[in-house]
Amino acid sequence: MSPTGSAFRVLDERSPMDGAAAIALGYGSLYNHSALPRARYHKNFPAGVVEFVAAHDIAAGCEITVDYTDGGTNELWFPQ
């Protein structure tokens, strides 16, 4: 596992551009959605990791959130 990310397991062997699916393992599976996220993520398919990076300083006790829509390019699968 990357020191800055979470490993993921590919559930579908198609190319990522063909709609393949994956599940984030480790802490990455715990981060909730926010339209104003405290962290960003980058999918590194060759390394098999999702890298999470703070968007700004995050105070102790604050929740780490990410934008599940990847800047509005993906639809949410749940109502807000």
KOLKELUM-827450 format. One line per field, with one value per residue (C-alpha): residue in one letter; x, y, z. Coordinates in steps of 0.05 Angstrom, whole numbers, plus 5000, padded with zeros to 4 digits. Layout:
<nodes>
type	A:...
px	X:...
py	Y:...
pz	Z:...
</nodes>
This chain:
<nodes>
type	M:S:P:T:G:S:A:F:R:V:L:D:E:R:S:P:M:D:G:A:A:A:I:A:L:G:Y:G:S:L:Y:N:H:S:A:L:P:R:A:R:Y:H:K:N:F:P:A:G:V:V:E:F:V:A:A:H:D:I:A:A:G:C:E:I:T:V:D:Y:T:D:G:G:T:N:E:L:W:F:P:Q
px	5000:5024:5041:4994:4938:4898:4905:4845:4819:4794:4727:4724:4781:4760:4801:4787:4762:4711:4675:4714:4699:4743:4737:4783:4816:4846:4826:4803:4738:4722:4723:4654:4631:4630:4620:4672:4723:4782:4822:4830:4843:4881:4871:4938:4917:4987:5008:4940:4930:4885:4926:4893:4922:4896:4867:4886:4906:4858:4851:4855:4786:4758:4731:4770:4722:4730:4687:4659:4640:4712:4697:4628:4651:4617:4545:4530:4494:4456:4412:4443
py	5000:5070:5112:5166:5122:5059:4997:4978:4913:4913:4878:4879:4864:4914:4976:5032:5073:5019:5027:4977:4978:4975:4978:5022:4984:5013:5083:5103:5064:5107:5177:5207:5251:5327:5378:5419:5364:5367:5318:5299:5232:5207:5137:5107:5045:5019:5020:4994:5051:5110:5168:5215:5285:5339:5398:5444:5437:5391:5405:5347:5317:5341:5289:5274:5280:5273:5292:5226:5261:5277:5350:5337:5287:5228:5223:5206:5140:5166:5227:5287
pz	5000:4984:5045:5017:4992:4996:4954:4913:4886:4814:4808:4733:4686:4632:4620:4672:4613:4598:4664:4706:4781:4842:4918:4959:5016:5080:5103:5033:5044:5105:5074:5065:5007:5010:4954:4994:5007:5055:5012:4939:4908:4847:4818:4800:4761:4743:4817:4841:4890:4903:4931:4980:4992:5038:4999:5057:5130:5167:5241:5291:5301:5234:5186:5122:5064:4988:4929:4902:4837:4820:4808:4779:4725:4760:4783:4856:4866:4927:4940:4975
</nodes>
